[in-house]
Amino acid sequence: MNDRQDPYDPYAAQEQQLVGYDAYGRPVYGQVPAQPAPPAPQYEQQYGYDYQGYGQQQPQQYYAPQPAAQEYGQQDYAQAPGYGYDTQQTQQWIPQQAAPQQAPEQPAPQPAAPEPPAPAERRTAQVPEPRRPDGEPEAGRDYRTEMFSFIDQPDEDSEDVIDWLKFTESRTERREEARRRGRNRVVALIVVLALFVAGGLGYLWYAGKLPFLDGPGQDKSGATAAAGAQKRDMIVVHLHNTKKGGTSSVLLVDNVTTKQGATVLLPNALGVTSQDGSATALGKAVEEGGLGTREALDAVLGTQIGGTWRLDTPFLENLVELVGGIEVDTDTAVPADDAAKTPAVAQGQKQSLSGPMAVAYATHRGQGEPETKQLERVGKVLQAVLRKVPSDPKAAAVTVESIGQILDPALNAQTLGALLARLGEHAKVGAYRTDLLAVKADGTLTDEANKKIVKEVLGGSVAAAQPGASPRVGLKDATGDEKTQVAAKAALLNGGYTFVDGGKADKTAVASQITYQDDAQRDRAIEVAKTLGLPETVVKKAENVVNAEVVVILGKDYKAS
C-alpha cells in the first residue's frame, strides 16, 4: 500500500487495517501483526449494553478481523464486546500495547468534526453502533437492531432534591394557610362582636333606655304614654261576704302585650259617679247592687273593663276546693270563730289553706286595722288561686262552671275561664304583681296613684273612655270653699260634661287654671272655661293631674253664678 515504507521493516509487510471507530464515528486504522488463527471461539450472544462501568475510565482495546485483501468500504468491521457478529469471519483480540497506531500516509478524507452532543446524546454516542456492509440481509446475521436497548437510569439525587423542594414548599404553604385562617377567625370574631354591640345599643336606644336619648319606641311624654298603648284585658271582681257583710273590689288585669298579670286593689272609699250623676263611694255603689259601677270606674280610671264578676264567699270557698287548696304567706293569725264557723289560720310562710280557711283569711280585718290590710289579704288569696287554675282555657272554664255560680251575662264561663287561665300562666312564672290604688280621704286618687297605677298598670287614658260618652272633665278644688266646688260641679253637669272628682288641692290657689294634654282637646277646654265663666287665658296645654280630657283647678278667682 505504501511504496515508501522500508521493506525490511517488520511491520512493512502488514497492511494498515481498520481497527475500529472513535467516539464520533470516525474510522481508526492500525497495523495488526500476523498471528496464528486461534480456534473459533464459542460466542454467547448478548444484547444490550452493560452500564455497570458507565462513567469510569476503561483501558482502550481493539477487536479486528483476520487480514483479508478487500478494498476500503468492503472490509469486515470490528465488533465490540457484547455485540453479535457474522460467524463466517474469525476475530482475535489484540491487546492495547501490541502495536502502536500509525496514521496512514494518505488517509481517506475525514468528515468534519461535529459539535459536541448533548449529555443524553453523549451517553449514547460513547458506544457507537457498528456499521454493516451495504446490501447485507438481516437474515444472515445473528442479531437484529431491535435486540439493542438503551436504559436511561433516573438520577436519584435530582429526585431527592425535587422531593425536598416539594416538602419545603408544602410546609410553607401550610403555615401561610394556617396564618390566613387565624386572621379570618379574628376578623369574623370582631365582626360578630361589633354586630352584637350595635344590636344591643340599637335595642336600648329604640326602647328609650339609654340616658339622654329617646328612642322611637318611647313617647316624649315618658314610659307612661307607651304603657297606655299596650293591649289589656281586665275585669272587676266584687267579693261579697255573706256571713259578716261587706264587700271588697279588685281589678284582674291581663297585659297581652307584655305577657304580665296584675291585681289592682280598689278601696271602697274610691269616689265614683252614680247613675244619677251624684258622687258616691265604690263600696256603697256595690252594696246597692252595683248597677253602673263598671261604667263609673271607666269614667274615673279611663279604662275599658270587660266585665263584672260577683264572687260571693261560698263560691270562693268552692273554687279553692276545686283547685286542690292553696298556699299563702299569711301576715297574721286568724282565730277560729265558732259563731261564723270559720277555722283558725296560722301565721307564716306557705301556709296550706283549704276553702273555708282561705275565706276566713281573705275576709279577716283585725281591730284597728285599715281597710287596705284586709284588701291585701284578698289579693294574696286570689293570686294563690290563679297559680292553681288549669292553664288550658277549656279546663279552666269547666272549673268556673263547677263552682255553681250564676254569672253576669256579659261575662260567661268560657270568657272568664280563658282570662283566668292566662292570668294563671303569668302567676306561675312570677310575671304577676299586686298593687293598691291609693286614694285620698275624699275618695280622689293621689297623684302617685294616677301616674303609676292608672297609667302604667291599667293603661288608663282619655282615649280609652267608652265610645260615645260625654267629655270627661276633672275638677280639683283649690278655693278652700266647699260651696264653690259644689257650684262648679253643678255647672259642669248642666253643661253636659261627665264630672270626675279630683278632690281638694294641697294648697289654695289665687287664679284658676284649665289644662289639656291633647291638642285636639284645646277647643273643648275653651268651652269649659266659658261654661265656668273663666277667661280664655286660663287655658293652657300641660299634664293633667286628674285622669280626664280636661282638668279644672278651681282658684279663688272663680265666682259662682
PyMOL commands that set and color helices and strands:
alter all, ss='L'
color gray80, all
select helices_A, chain A and resi 119-125+138-140+145-147+156-206+223-228+282-287+293-301+313-322+355-362+371-388+393-402+413-428+447-457+482-494+519-531+536-538
alter helices_A, ss='H'
color red, helices_A
select strands_A, chain A and resi 16-21+27-31+62-65+91-94+232-240+247-255+260-266+271-273+279-281+308-312+326-330+348-353+432-436+472-477+498-504+513-516+539-541+550-554
alter strands_A, ss='S'
color yellow, strands_A
deselect
rebuild
show_as cartoon
